[in-house]
Amino acid sequence: MISEEEVKALMLAMKKRYGLDFTNYEVKSLNRGITRLMTKHKMKGMIDLWGKILKDDDFFTSSIDDLLVNLTELFRNPDAWAMIRDEILPTFSKANEIDIWHAGCSTGEEIYTMAIVLEESNMLFKSNMLATDLSQTALDKAKKGVYSKAALKNYLRPFLKFFPDKSLEDYFEFNDTNANIKKRYTRKVTYKRHNLVELKMDKKFDMIFCRNVMIYFDSELKSRILNFLNNCLKDGGYLVLGYYDTMPNESIDIFDVHNNSTRIYKKRLTPIRERYEQESVNS
Ligand SMILES: C[S@@+](CC[C@H](N)C(=O)[O-])C[C@H]1O[C@@H](n2cnc3c(N)ncnc32)[C@H](O)[C@@H]1O
């Protein structure tokens, strides 16, 4: 059993040694990650891991994936995607371009779900998608867009709930073992390694997806990231969180709730912009 103090001490040492900051991640989740790592490398105690992770750069790099959780699905929570199609995307019907950021995109299933929804709404052609993750392994997989047939079979139910009259063959090229997302989707995506904790982004977006990433953060880090994501949205842009992501009280003031159960929020207009819009409505 690894104690909370041991986890925190290791994260602090890693931050100091490599500059990668896991110090505000939930201890429970890190604890599971550390156990995964120790089991994988047949280590008996924290002392073995401590020595290896702080002395061996390559070991540290390859360990990051074990500390992170990259579970994802195609069409995860179909009612959120239905709301995006029916209520959010129509607000961009007159826009020339739609800029979308998938922060913590993992292996790509969420990106391609959105790309398919955009295509069905006839908006893929004017969309620019940025897909980022801290894990290079997950990002490489997202970029390839190759999924095992067995994995896709698990996604069939939510997919058919969303598209009862379609088949996965409309979107993927199948071979004996795998399915490859069609090129017309990957072409719309820029893939980039990015650490949310560094709070850096040089663009503004109409929509940001940050689903099931902050569940592994403590409430202080969650608030910091929500503030940052709010700054990365254009006025009136939308933030989509995961079902298990909660919006802390201190962050709710900077967003309007579009729909609580699907975790869709809208950036609140700045007061000046609000006044200007109000005046143009009244005049
Ligand atoms: C559970 S997956 C969620 C994937 C997808 N958004 C979804 O909901 O299906 C969480 C992802 O967040 C990424 N992640 C964790 N910490 C991060 C950070 N500091 N910056 C960027 N990505 C991070 C992980 O590598 C992982 O791929």
The ligand as a Gaussian input file, in Angstrom:
#p B3LYP/6-31G(d) Opt

LIG

0 1
 C       -9.779000       9.654000     -19.746000
 S       -8.967000      10.374000     -21.124000
 C      -10.285000      11.303000     -21.868000
 C      -10.259000      11.257000     -23.373000
 C      -11.403000      11.978000     -24.088000
 N      -11.373000      13.395000     -23.828000
 C      -12.741000      11.402000     -23.692000
 O      -13.444000      11.947000     -22.858000
 O      -13.114000      10.347000     -24.235000
 C       -7.977000      11.643000     -20.332000
 C       -6.843000      12.162000     -21.237000
 O       -6.308000      13.356000     -20.628000
 C       -4.908000      13.363000     -20.868000
 N       -4.265000      14.262000     -19.895000
 C       -4.052000      14.089000     -18.565000
 N       -3.395000      15.125000     -18.043000
 C       -3.192000      16.009000     -19.049000
 C       -2.554000      17.276000     -19.137000
 N       -1.997000      17.832000     -18.068000
 N       -2.524000      17.894000     -20.344000
 C       -3.090000      17.320000     -21.431000
 N       -3.685000      16.121000     -21.422000
 C       -3.746000      15.463000     -20.248000
 C       -4.511000      11.901000     -20.715000
 O       -3.278000      11.618000     -21.345000
 C       -5.693000      11.183000     -21.388000
 O       -5.444000      10.926000     -22.734000

